[in-house]
Amino acid sequence: MIVGELYNYMLERELTQSMRSWSEDWAGKSHNFCSTNWHRPLPADIAVRLHRMLLTEGQPDLAARLLVSLLDDTAHG
């Protein structure tokens, strides 16, 4: 899954308010991670972190979509 794609899904669900907060609070990275990696695939370590956090936040469908995307990227990459 592409970073910007996931960010937009989470923004639509009001799980985050800005790229800065998403980068720091969700991805656990620097404040500009989302903007500088917008068109890149989400790194596996961050995908696993986000998967756990989304489950905790009661977003199992988005967590599953993220996991399937990660597995698909791994199978084709």
C-alpha atoms as a printed R data frame, in Angstrom:
   type eleno elety resid chain resno       x       y      z
1  ATOM     1    CA   MET     A     1   0.000   0.000  0.000
2  ATOM     2    CA   ILE     A     2   1.228   3.478 -0.851
3  ATOM     3    CA   VAL     A     3   1.771   5.879  2.060
4  ATOM     4    CA   GLY     A     4  -0.520   8.564  0.619
5  ATOM     5    CA   GLU     A     5  -3.280   6.047 -0.054
6  ATOM     6    CA   LEU     A     6  -3.326   4.853  3.550
7  ATOM     7    CA   TYR     A     7  -3.116   8.401  4.859
8  ATOM     8    CA   ASN     A     8  -6.187   9.362  2.796
9  ATOM     9    CA   TYR     A     9  -8.160   6.358  4.082
10 ATOM    10    CA   MET     A    10  -7.315   7.319  7.643
11 ATOM    11    CA   LEU     A    11  -8.095  10.988  7.074
12 ATOM    12    CA   GLU     A    12 -11.519  10.066  5.670
13 ATOM    13    CA   ARG     A    13 -12.233   8.090  8.843
14 ATOM    14    CA   GLU     A    14 -11.031  10.995 10.991
15 ATOM    15    CA   LEU     A    15  -8.285   8.878 12.523
16 ATOM    16    CA   THR     A    16  -5.746  11.630 11.924
17 ATOM    17    CA   GLN     A    17  -5.857  15.380 11.460
18 ATOM    18    CA   SER     A    18  -2.699  16.107  9.483
19 ATOM    19    CA   MET     A    19   0.268  14.543  7.731
20 ATOM    20    CA   ARG     A    20   2.438  15.675 10.616
21 ATOM    21    CA   SER     A    21   0.319  13.926 13.251
22 ATOM    22    CA   TRP     A    22  -0.010  10.818 11.079
23 ATOM    23    CA   SER     A    23   3.757  10.681 10.598
24 ATOM    24    CA   GLU     A    24   4.564  11.100 14.276
25 ATOM    25    CA   ASP     A    25   1.646   9.411 16.041
26 ATOM    26    CA   TRP     A    26   0.759   6.604 13.673
27 ATOM    27    CA   ALA     A    27   3.923   5.854 11.719
28 ATOM    28    CA   GLY     A    28   6.256   6.682 14.605
29 ATOM    29    CA   LYS     A    29   8.509   8.649 12.281
30 ATOM    30    CA   SER     A    30   9.619  12.241 11.807
31 ATOM    31    CA   HIS     A    31   7.036  14.953 11.191
32 ATOM    32    CA   ASN     A    32   7.617  14.965  7.420
33 ATOM    33    CA   PHE     A    33   7.599  11.199  6.793
34 ATOM    34    CA   CYS     A    34   4.186  11.207  5.097
35 ATOM    35    CA   SER     A    35   4.910  14.098  2.777
36 ATOM    36    CA   THR     A    36   8.358  12.866  1.743
37 ATOM    37    CA   ASN     A    37   7.166   9.285  1.176
38 ATOM    38    CA   TRP     A    38   3.716  10.058 -0.266
39 ATOM    39    CA   HIS     A    39   4.110   7.968 -3.450
40 ATOM    40    CA   ARG     A    40   6.222   5.184 -1.945
41 ATOM    41    CA   PRO     A    41   5.105   1.827 -0.611
42 ATOM    42    CA   LEU     A    42   4.607   1.705  3.128
43 ATOM    43    CA   PRO     A    43   7.618  -0.008  4.736
44 ATOM    44    CA   ALA     A    44   6.794  -3.386  6.279
45 ATOM    45    CA   ASP     A    45   7.781  -2.389  9.815
46 ATOM    46    CA   ILE     A    46   5.448   0.594  9.746
47 ATOM    47    CA   ALA     A    47   2.667  -1.495  8.188
48 ATOM    48    CA   VAL     A    48   2.885  -3.983 11.060
49 ATOM    49    CA   ARG     A    49   2.801  -1.135 13.615
50 ATOM    50    CA   LEU     A    50  -0.191   0.467 11.906
51 ATOM    51    CA   HIS     A    51  -1.992  -2.858 11.623
52 ATOM    52    CA   ARG     A    52  -1.824  -3.301 15.399
53 ATOM    53    CA   MET     A    53  -2.853   0.289 16.063
54 ATOM    54    CA   LEU     A    54  -5.805   0.099 13.664
55 ATOM    55    CA   LEU     A    55  -7.076  -3.040 15.392
56 ATOM    56    CA   THR     A    56  -6.816  -1.242 18.739
57 ATOM    57    CA   GLU     A    57  -8.776   1.685 17.285
58 ATOM    58    CA   GLY     A    58 -11.602  -0.599 16.140
59 ATOM    59    CA   GLN     A    59 -10.739  -0.466 12.433
60 ATOM    60    CA   PRO     A    60 -10.432  -4.169 11.549
61 ATOM    61    CA   ASP     A    61 -11.397  -3.706  7.902
62 ATOM    62    CA   LEU     A    62  -8.683  -1.126  7.290
63 ATOM    63    CA   ALA     A    63  -6.194  -3.214  9.274
64 ATOM    64    CA   ALA     A    64  -7.037  -6.221  7.093
65 ATOM    65    CA   ARG     A    65  -6.715  -4.174  3.902
66 ATOM    66    CA   LEU     A    66  -3.287  -3.026  5.041
67 ATOM    67    CA   LEU     A    67  -2.167  -6.564  5.876
68 ATOM    68    CA   VAL     A    68  -3.412  -7.978  2.572
69 ATOM    69    CA   SER     A    69  -1.625  -5.201  0.732
70 ATOM    70    CA   LEU     A    70   1.596  -5.909  2.632
71 ATOM    71    CA   LEU     A    71   1.381  -9.625  1.841
72 ATOM    72    CA   ASP     A    72   0.586  -8.915 -1.804
73 ATOM    73    CA   ASP     A    73   3.561  -6.542 -2.092
74 ATOM    74    CA   THR     A    74   5.812  -9.170 -0.530
75 ATOM    75    CA   ALA     A    75   4.582 -11.880 -2.912
76 ATOM    76    CA   HIS     A    76   5.117  -9.696 -5.986
77 ATOM    77    CA   GLY     A    77   8.244  -7.856 -4.909
